[in-house]
Amino acid sequence: MLVSGRRRWLTALLQAQRWPFQPSRDMRLVQFQAPHLTGPHLGLESGDGGGVINLNAFDPTLPKTMTEFLGQGEAALSVAKRALAAQLPVLPRSDVTFLAPVTRPDKVVCVGMNYVDHCKEQNVPVPKEPIIFSKFSSSIVGPYDEVVLPPESQEVDWEVELAVVIGKKGKHIKATDAMAHVAGFTVAHDVSARDWQMRRNGKQWLLGKTFDTFCPLGPALVTKDSVADPHNLKICCRVNGEVVQSSNTNQMVFKTEELIAWVSQGRHPDRDPPRCWCIQKTSCLSQEGR
């Protein structure tokens, strides 16, 4: 059983994850549930911290999952743009439950030690090549779900990330073409069991990264056209109201384009329909404002 104090501490951390983009005309896609609706639905968050526009009510022909929605490409996005421009009813935030913006992706690709300032803090050399690891997609939960502290670990830690959602499949992608494969960006929380990551399992990171609930995502997938520069965003983390981490994505060693080119060597970054993730590891930093 979880110790209640530790549970509140982690929940407060998750609630501090707010996607910063303003104004509300930005495309902020969400998956959500509500008591009066059957099953998951697709929606638009009406600004950071706002309510939700039900896209499936606006157009019942739209799919109800983000994976299927992204698979329809520009046709589905054009419907969402029309809904964004219309004066539609907004469900109060208190009436909905936010799910992860994408569930069960084929891959969750992560990049370690990808911030210059963090490398300096840890007194380790800046990597010359991306350090790639992964998380199981089964570790993904919603942005405000509780993180379950496993009894097998005594060293659960947080790392909140800028996540890149891949929306178009490809292989051997050139860095100059990489952004054409990006659907948008969201917030990811890379929870880790440090004892399992650093001292167990032959010091392979995988098991320490993939306990159930160790990858909260969301709430919103912000489309790439709503983000002027993903490499100039303020990132910070608050725990119980206290800022414990602060940096900027301009500190990234390897930028989004380089990482997509690197990961796509010899392998598809996603399959059809598109649902692959590339997580740019912030090493204990979270996205909150720019």
Secondary structure, DSSP 8 states (H G I E B T S, - for coil): ---HHHHHHHHHHHHT------STTS-EEEEEE-TTSSS-EEEEE-STT--EEEHHHH-TTS-SSHHHHHHTTHHHHHHHHHHHHS----B-GGG-EE--SS-S-S-EEEEES-BHHHHHHTT----SS-EEEE--GGGEE-TTS-----TT-S-EE--EEEEEEE-S--SS--GGGGGGGEEEEEEEE--EEHHHHHTSGGG-SHHHH-STT-EEB-S-EEEGGG-S-TTS-EEEEEETTEEEEEEEGGGBSS-HHHHHHHHTTTS-S--SS--EEEEE--SS--B---
